Amino acid sequence: MPGSILGNAVPRVEDPGILIGASRYVDDLPIDGALHCQFVRSPIAHGRIVSIDVDEARRYPGVVGVFTADDLDLEPQGGFLLVHELCVRPPLARGKVCFVGDPVAVVVAETRAEAVDAAEAVIVEYDPLPVVVDMEAALAPGAPIGLEALGSNMPIGRREGDGADVLADAEYVARVRIENQKVAVVPMEGSAVACEPGDGDPYRLTVYPAVQMPHRYWGEIAAEMGLDQAEVRVVVPNVGGAFGAKASATSEHYVAAACALRLGRPVKWVETRSENLVAMGHGRAQVQYIEMGFTRDGVITGLRCRMVGDAGAYGGFGGILVTGTTRLMATGVYRVPKLAYEVAVAITNTTPLGAFRGAGRPEAAAYLERVMDVAASDLGIDPVELRRRNFLDPADFPLTTLTGARYDSGDYDASLREAVRVAGYDELRAEQAARRERGDRLQLGIGVAAYVEVTGGGSGNEWGSLEIHDDGSATIRVGTSSHGQGHATSFAMIVSDTLGIPLDRIDFVQSDTAVIPRGGGTGGSRSLQMGGTAVLRASEAVLDQGRTLAARLLEAAPDDIVVTDGGRLGVAGVPASALTWAELARAAGDDDTALATELDIHQDGATFPFGAHIALVEVDTETGRVELLRHVAVDDCGRVLNPLIVAGQQHGGVAQGAAQALWEQMVYDHDGNPLTANLMDYAMPSAAELCSFEAVNTETPSPLNPLGAKGIGESGTIGSTPAVQNAVVDALAPFGIRHVDMPCTPERVWRAIQAARAGELADPWREPPEFFEHLARPAGHVPDASDEEMDL
């Protein structure tokens, strides 16, 4: 058997097509006669729709149709996960609008320009209603109600554990209120879809969407159109990033498909950047009241979390994360003997919340790592040492946490030790002390964060197939759906390692329901552990087929057949007695057999990647400007199959996580108008604002799959945000500042310094709102809301 290709830095095979512009995205598809959609969106955050006048728009040149909710009569949908059965959203606003950007009507025209022009002629009369933007204000008595049918702005309210009891034996309690601000996803390609109606032979509708989970989307679009899934084909072209926001069908996709069927012509819709910032689901958006009890020696005695989640308009999916993955990861990497966890989810007149890289896990790591730093400062213990005193012991794995997370494997101290070593932690502290002693204008801040996250959850099932052709090439088919992660490379490496077939002889097929019967798609960092395992098992099955066939042709025992250094199957120790895969495939064809298999795999539980990050920032104490000087990311994703791809995921994740800590935030005025609705105002950084990250790995294989793999796609995002925020606060410690909310903008930092110099030090804690006193009993009742509750 030749040496393994796995573990080597193999360049991505999918990149050449992307780099030369040969790879096609939705907007590149050459669909003859395609019409173009333009949505008429609400300019107000909350109001009754009095009338919609489309007569003039219909007379515009090139216009083929103008439709409202009454024209298309589509069923309301619950989105990716339904927060509450009454929190459903009509694809086109019906009766009222609930956020700026809510689609009210759609214009379909021969060209995009004609559709845009005609959309401006649609006249909508609104009767404005009171607006609520802030999630805590939405839950206050007398707040305007966003969804009258719900009767409250709180679709979920729960309490578990006794908050007073978990802190009763603490000798010291660290307290901090944390704002995990609302951010936009901003993928390079916004949401997009093209729809082609057919005559039913074989399809009545073919859809080309930019999505992550084609088979989930397949069921959603067929059901909304009233079609059997067999009448619909979904083909996903290249996707320009998703980060969780393209998990399933959106309102615009349903409308585009309905227009195509109604008009009998192809219809295309591609989101503009300004549309993307107000219409694509936002991420994060939690306010966290955290209290952690300790002994005087810095040992955790208990944790109380009172959490507010902003679901946005219509009760978006992000609101359920606070009861789902944020709760699941509530205790993180630490030994926490007691936990109380209280949740209030709010509906507001802002863009609905959705998934964003990490989806609930970054929010948990953010509060844990901030409260650990507050405690370290108050107790006079180095932040690295405090974490090490409280890490879970690797000898205890696998273990189940207080929230039911079943950690598969982990060595949290190993990743932190490596981060300390790579960063030169002691030397950085010495340089920091020297600057503080001198009273330098530019002060150093050193931020530490340790985390664990969950990947590969859900059903744990995935489909894959492998076929060897007469020319010796191979085709992989998988139920996952790559949108930038490098699946074609990683999965081909597994086949090449098992069968000896060169990478350039392996084709990769995904995301077409005509040839991929089922699949879980891509999300939650599941693809390598799930899809990769399916490919590995398919490769092993084909190898067994090949060995049996080779043994018969070479008159040898199957157990004596091996893959040779030349990628052939031959008798062990007899180099001249071997057959190529092409020869075997032709022989199999002659026997009316095939070197091919398809199968489903199941993984028994999620995996839990982890890591430690150290960030170094420099703060200008006169202007408040923060510069990220270094960022060390030590992420453990189990066995590393391709370090080049892993490092790429780490770099991308760190960039997004650091951006949340320092720059990005969706801001609304009191009337619900988004003030950051374009990339001039929404402060997404470029490479010029970021340092070159130092991506390192430890490897703690998972026992749950034969590859030993865990997810890596979201890890960088989870560890970086609290590390960078902690670094900023650490730089300000000489002023007595104990907390700065994200994003740590120059203005926010400057104001904190000025207040401190004036002797007005802000307390990082304030008492939680009164609505926490009226939350659910342990059984889950929500006063003033429906008794129906939805679990993640």
N, C-alpha and C positions, 0 to 999 in steps of 0.2 A: 504494500500500500504506500503510495507517495506521501511525503510530508504534508501535514494539514495546512490548508490555506486559511483556516479559521484563526482569528487572533492577529491577523496581519492587516496593515493599512492598505486596503485595496481601493483605488480611485473609483468613483461612482460611474457605472456604465450608462446611466440615464442623462448625465450632464451634457455631453456633446450636443444632443438635439436641442436642449434648452438654450445652450450658449450661442448656437448659430441661428436660433429662431425657427428651427424646423418643428419643434413640438407645438402642438395646437391646443389652445385654450378655447373656452366657449365662444369668445368673440372672434376667434380666428376660423371657426368652422364655415366652410363654403356651402351654405344651405341656399339653394336656388329659391328665389321668390320669397325670402324671409321677410316678414313684417317686423316692425319694431314697437315695443311697448314704452310708454312713458307714464309714470304714475303721478296723479295729482295728490299731493300730500297736505295734510293739515298744517297751517301756519300757527295754530294755537294749541295749547297743551290740553285743554279740556273744554268741551262745549257740545251743545246739541247741534245736529245738522238740520237746519230749517229747510233748505232747498238746495238742489244741485241742478244748474242749468247747463246742459251740454249741447244745446241746439247750434250755437255758433261754432263750437269746436267741430261738430260733425260736418260743417260746410267747408272746413279748411282743406286746402289741396293735399292730396295723398292720404287723407284719413279714411280708414276702412271701417273703423268702429270706435265708439266711445261707450264705456260700460261702467255702471255703478253696482253696488251690492244687490239692488233689486233686479238688475238685468241678469246677473250671473247666478244669483241665488246659491252660493256655495255654503257648505256647512261650516260652522265655527270649529276651530281646532285648538287642541291643548298644548301644542308645541312639543318640544323634545321630551319633557316630563311634565305631567299635569300636577300643579301645586294643589289645586282644589277643583272639584268637579264643576264648580260655578265659574272658574277662571278660564274660560275659553274665549278665543279671539276670532272674530269674523275676518276672512281674508281681505275684504274691503269693509271699511268702517260702516256700520249700520246703526243709524239713529244718533250716534254721538262719536266724538273722537276723544282719545285718551292720552295722546302725547304729540308733541310736534314731530311730524314725519309720518303719522298714521296715514296709510293710503286710503283715499276716499273714492277715487275713480281712476280709470286707466284709459289712455288713448292708444289706439293701435293704428299705425300708419305705414306707408311704403318705405319711408326712410326715418332714421332716428331724428334728423333735424325737423322733419315735418311733424313728427309726434311731439317733439318738444314745443314747437310753435303752437300747435293746437291745444296742448295741455294748458297753456297760459290763458286760453280763451274759455276754459271751464270756470264757471262762476259758482262758488259755493257760499251760501249764507250760513253763518254760525251764530248761535246764541251762547256766548261765553259762560262757562261755569267756574266756580271757585277752583283754584289749583293748589295742589300740595306737592312739593318737590322733595322736601327733607323727609327721610324715612322715619325719624323719631317724631317729627311733627305730625306725620300721617297717622300715628297711633295715639295721639293726644285726644282727649275728649273734645268733641265738637269739630274735628277735622273734616273737611269735605270728603265725601265717599266717592271713590273711583268707580267701583262696580256695585251698582245699587242692588243687584240680585244677591250679592254676598252679604250686604247689610253691614259691612265693616271693612276696614282696610287691613285686617289681620286674617289672612287665610290660614295661617298656622301660628299657634301659640302653645308652647309646651314647657313643662318643668319636670326635671328628673333629679332626684337627690335633694338633700337638705343643705342649703347654702350655709346656714349657721353651723351645722354640725361638722361639715368638712373642714372648717377653719378653727374649730373649737380648741384644738390642742396645739395650735401654731404659736410659737414664741415670737414670730415676726410675720407680718403679712405684706407682701408686695402688691401694690394696687396701681393699675394703669387703665385709662380709657384710650382705646385705639380706633382710629378711623382708617379702615381699609377702603380707600376711595374707589369710586366708580371709574372704570377705564374703558376705552374703546379697543376693539380687537385689531383693527387696521391691517388686515392681510394685504399683500401686494395686489391681489385680484379680489375685488369685491364679490358680492353674490352675483350669480349669473345663471341663466338657463336658456336653452333653445328647445322648442317643442315642434315636432312634425306629426301632423295627423296622417293616418293611413286608412286603407279601405278594409282593414281587418284580415288581410292575407299577407303576413300572419298577424300584423299588429294594427290596432286602431290608433295607437299613440306611441311615438318614440321620443324619449326625453333625454337631452344632453345637459345634465346639471353639474355645477361646481359644488360637489358635496363630498363628505367623508365616508358616509355609510350608504352605499348605493342600494343595498337590499332593504334596509329600513325605509329608505326614500321610495323605493319601488312599491312597497305596500301602502305607504301614505298617499302617494299621488294617484294610485289606482283606486283606492277607497274614496278619495274626494271626488274623482271624476265619475264614480259609479261604474267602474270597469273591473272586470276580472283581471288579476295580475297577469294571466297568460296573454291578455290583449295589449299589454304594455311592455315596452322594452326600455330599459334605462342603460345608457352608455355614458360613463363619466370620462371626459377627456382630461388633459392635464389640468391641474388645479393649482392656482397660485397662492398657496397657503390657506390655512383654515383656522388652526389653533382652537378648535372646539366650536367655532361659530357657524360652521357649515355641516353640522351633524345630521340635519334632517331638512325636510321641505319647509319653506317659509311661505308667508302669505303671498308674496310676489310670484313664487313658483306655481302655486295653485292657480292664481289668476292667469298667468301666461299660458298654462296648459288648457284652462277653460276657454280662453280666447282662441287658441289654435283649433280646438275641436269645434267651437261655434262657427268660426270663419272658414274652416276647411283649408287653411293655409299655414305654413310654418310661421312661428312667432318666436322672436328672440328678445330677451331682456338682459341688459348688463348694467349693473349698479354703477353710478358715478361715485366719485370720492365723497362729495358732500352728502349724497344719499347714504353712503356706507356709514358715515359717522353718526347719523341720526337714526338709521333704520336697522342696521345689523345689531343683534343683541350685544349689550355691554357686559362687562365682567366685574368680579369682586363685589364692591358695595356692601360692606358690613360695618357696623359700629360694635365694638367689643369692649365689654366691661369685665376686666380680668382681675381676679384676686388669687394669689398663690401663697399658701402658708409654708413656712420653713421653721426649722429649729435654728438656734443661734449659730450652729455649725454649718448651716447651709444645706440641710437635708429637707427635701420637699415633704410636707405633711398632708397637703390637700390642695385642691384646685376648684375654684368656683368661676364659672363662665356665664355671663348674662349677655346674650347675643341678639343683635338686631340685624335682620337681613332685608335689603331693598330688592323687591321683586320687579320694580318698575311697573309700567302699565300692563294690565291684563294678568298680573301674577306670573311674570316670566320665570323660566327655569332656574335662574340664578338664586331666586329666593329659597328654593328647596335645598340648595347646597348647604346652607347653614344647619339644617337638620340631618343632612346626609354626610358627605365626605368631610366637611369641617368638623362635625361632631365625631365621626369615626376616628379622625386623627387628633382628637382633642388633647390627648396626653403625650403625643409625639414620641420622642426617644427616651422619655424619662420614667422613673419609677414614681408613680402617683398613686398613693394608697386610697385616696378618696376623691370623688368627683361629683360636683353638682353642675348641671348644664341646663340653662334656661334659654328659650328661644322665642322671639317675636318677629314674624315676617310681615313686612309692610308692602302695600300696593301704593305706588306714587304715580304722578303724571309725568313720567320720564320714559325714555326708551326701555322696553322690556329687557330684563336681564337674561343672559344666556351663559353658555359655558365659555371659559377662556383659559387657556393653557394652565393646567393644574386643577381648575374647577373645584374649589373648596379646600384643596390641600394647602395652597400658599397662604390662605387666610388663617388656617390653624397654625402653621409654622410662624406666621407673622406675630400672632399674639403671644405664643409660647416664648419666642426668642426675645421679644421686647420685655416681657415680664421677668425673664431670667436676667436680663441686663439691669433692670431696675433693682432687682434683688441683689445682684452682685455689687452694685454701687452702694446700696444702703448697708449691706453687711460687710463691706470692705474686703470682698473676696474677688480674686481675679476671675473674669468671666469665663475663661477656659476652665479653670479649676472648678468653678461652681457647676458647670455642665458635667464635668467628669465625675463629680461626686454623686450625680443623680442619674447617670446613664443606666439603662437596662443592661443586664449581664448577658453576654453572648451565650453563656452556658444554659440560660433559661429558654433558649429558642428550640422549637417553635413555642410561642406563647400567645395567649389571648388577653387583650387589654380590657380595661373597664368598659369600653364602648363596644366590645365584641370584635375588634380588629384582630385577625389571626396572623400575627407576624410570622413569616416563614423562616427568615434567617437575618442576622444582622450583627455587626460589630461596630458600634457607633464610636467607640473610643479610638479605634484604628483610623477611621477617616479624619477625626479631629486631630489626632497626633500627626497625621500626614499633612494636614493643612497648616498646622503650626510649624512643621519642619520646612515646608516649601515656602511659606511666607517669611520665614525668619522672624518669628513672633517676638522673641526676646529683644532682638536688635531694633525692631520697630518700636517697642515700648521704650527702649532707651532713647531713641531719637525723639519720640513724643515727649518724654520727660525733659529732655534738653530744650526743646522749643518752648515748653511751658515755663521752664525756669527762666528763659530769656525774655519771655513775654512777646514772642514773635507774632506778627500780624497774621501769618499763615500757620494755622494750627493743624496738626495731624489728628485724625480720628481712625481708630482701629475697630472694626466691627466683626463680631463673631456670630455665627449661626450654625446650629446643627438641626437636622430635620430627618424625618422618615415620611414617605408617602405611599399611596396605594396605587398599583397598576394592574391591568389585566383582570378587573372585576367583571361584574355582569354574569352572563350565562356560562362563560368559560369554554364555549364551543367555537370551533372554526373548521372550515372546509378547505381542502387543497387537492391538487392533482398534479401528476407528472406523466409525460409521454415521451418516449424515445422514437425518433423518426428514422426512415430508411437511410438518410444521409449521416446518421450519427448525431444529429443535433437533438436538443431536448426542448420541450415547452412546459413551463410551470404555469399553473392556473391557481389563483388564490382568492379567498373570500375577503381578504383585507383590501384596503384601497389607499395606495400611497398618494400623498399630495406634497411631496418634498422630502420624505423621510429616507429614501434610498432603498426601498423594498427590492427593486429589481436587482440591485447589487448584492444585498445581504442574502436574499433567498437563492440567487444563483451561486453564491459562495457555498451554501449548504449543499446544493446539488453537486457542484464541482468537487467538494471535499468528499462526498460519499461515493460518487460514481467516476470521478476522474475526468469528466467532460470539461473542456476549457470554457471559461466564462463567455467568450465571444460566440460560443455555439449553443448558448442557452437563451431562449426567448421567454419573455415574461408577459402574461396576460392577466388583466384584472378588470374589475369594474364594468362588466358588460353582462347584464342579466340573461342574455341569449346564450352565453357559454359558461357563465358562472352561476350555478343553480341557487346558491345560498352563501351567506357570509356575514360576519359581524361588522365588516368595515373597519375603520381606523378611528380610535378615540381612546382616551384613558391609557395611552402608552402600552397598548396590548399587542402590537403587530408582530414583533419578533418572537415573543414568548408563545403566542397563539399561532399566527400564520407561519412563523418559522418552524414551529414544531410540526405543523401539518405537512410542510414541505419536507422536513427531515423524515417523517414517518413514510411519506410517499416515496422518497428516495430509497429508503431502506427496503420497501416493498418491491420496487423495481429492481433493486440490486438482487434481491432474492430470486426474482423471476429470471434475471440475466444469468445468475449463477446456475440455476437449474438447467437453463437452456444450454449454457456453455459446457456444463458437465456432460450433458448428453452428446453434444457435438464433438467434444474432445475426449469422450470416453473416460471420464474421471468422476470422482465423487464430488457432489456439490460443496462439501465442506473443504475440499482442496482448492476451490476456485477463489481467486483473490483479484483485486484491482491492482494492476501493475503500475510501475512508474510512468509508463506511457499512456495511461488511461484506458487500458484494455482489460479484458477479463481472461485470465489464464490460470494454468495450474501452478500452484506455489512451487517455486524452486526450478521451474522449467520455462525460462524466458521465451523460448521459441514457440511454445505451445500456448498461444493467446489469440483472442478474437477482438476485433474492434466492436464498438457499439453499433456501427452501421451494419457490420456483418451479422451481428446478433439480431438487429431489428428486421433485416431482410429475411433471415431464417425464421424468425417468429411469424412474419407475414406469410411465408410459405406454408407454415403450419396452421394458418388461420388463428393465430394467437397474437398477442400484442405485448410489448413492453410498456405497460401503462397501468396506472391505478388512480383512483380517486377515493378520498376518505374524509371522515370527520374525526377530529380529536377533541378531547375534553381535558381541561386543566382543573384540578380539584382545589380551587381557591385562588385568591388574588396573591400577587407578590408585592413585596414592600421594599423598594429601593430606598437608599438613604445617603447621607453625605454631610459634609461640613464645609462652610464657606468662610473665608476671611477677606474683608474688604478694607482697603486703605483709601481714605479721602483726605483732601486738604481743603480747609475752610478759611476763606478770607474773612477775618473778623470785622473788617471795616465795611464790606459790601454784602456779606452773606453768601457770596458765590461758593459753590461746592464743586470741586473737581475730583472725579474718581481716578486715583493714581494707579491702583492695582486691584485686581480681584482674583483670588485663588479659589477655584472650585474643585473640591475633591468629592466626586459623585460615584457611588457604588451601585451599579446596575446589574450585579451578578457577573456572569461570565461575559467578557467583551469579545464579540466576534469580529468587529471591524473598528479599530480605534479611531480611524479617520471619521467615520460616520458618527460615532459616539461623541467625539470632540466637537463636531459640527452642531450636534444637538445641544451640547453643553454651552457653546458660545451663543447660540441663538436664544436659549433660555435665559442665560445671564443677562443678555442685552435687554430682554423684555422685563425681567425682574428688576434690574437696576433702573430702568426707565420709570417704572412705577414708583420706586423709592424717591427719585429725584425730580421727575418732570411731569409725567402724564396724569391727567385728570379730566373727566368730563364735568364741565361746570355749567350750571343752569342759573338763570335769574329767578326772581320770586314768581314771575309769571310762567315759568316752565320753558322759557326760550333757551335753547342750548347756545352757550357763548363760545364753545370750542368745536364748531361744526365744520372746520376745515383744517388743513395741515399748516396754515399760517398761525392759527390760534391753539390747536391741539399740539402740545409740545412733545411730539415723538422725536427722539434724538436720531441723529445720523451717526455714522462711524466716527465723525470728527469729535463728537462729544464723549466718546467711549474710549477706554484704554484697551490694550490687547490683553485678553483674559488668559489666565494660566489654568488650563483644564487638565486635571489629574484624575486618576481612578484608583480605587481599591476594588478588589474582586471578591465578593462573598456569594458564591453560586446559590441559586434557589433550588431546593429539592423538588419543586413542583413540576418541572418540565425537564426533558432530557438535555436541553441546551444549557440549563443552569441560568437562563436569562431572566432579567427583570426589565422593566421599562426605563427609558432614559429621556424620552421626548419632553417631559415636563420638569425634570429634576432641577435643571439650572435655574428655572424661574422660581422654584420654591425656596431654594437656599439663598438666592442672591438678594431678594428684596429685604428681609430682615437684617442681613449682614450689612448692607449699605445704609439702611436707616440707623442701625446701631452705631455704625461708624460716624455718622453725622452727629448723633447725640454725644458720642464719646469725645469728639473734638470740642464740643461745647461744655464739657464737664467743668473746666476751670471757672466758668461763669455761674456754676450752680444749676445749670439747666439739666433737667432729668428726662425730658421727652419733647420731641418735635413731631407733629403729625406729618404724614406723607400727603403730597409730595414735598420733599424738603427743598423748596424753591429758595432762591436768594432772598426774596422778600420775606418769606416765612422765617428763615434763619436769622435775617437781619433784625426783624422785629423781636424775636426771642432774645437776641443779644442786647438790644436796646432796653427792653423791659428788665432784663437781669441787671444791667448797669444802673438802672433807676431803682433797683431794689425791689422789683415787682416780679418775683419768681413765680411762674405758673405751676400749680400742682398738676401732676400728670393724671390725677384721679378726680372725678366728680361723681356724685351719687347718681345711680341709674334712674331713669324716669319712673314715674309711678305705675306705668302700665305693667311693669314686671310683677308688681304685687297682685295683679289680677289675672295672672297667666293660668295655664291649665293645671288642674290637679294631675297627679301622676297618671291617671287614666287618660288624660288628654282633652278634657273639655275646654272649649274656648268661649268665654263670655262674649256676648254680642257678635258671635260669628257662628257659622254653620257647625254642627256637631260632626259633620263629615270631615275626615282628615286623610291626607295622602302621605304615604311614606316613600322615601327614595327607594 
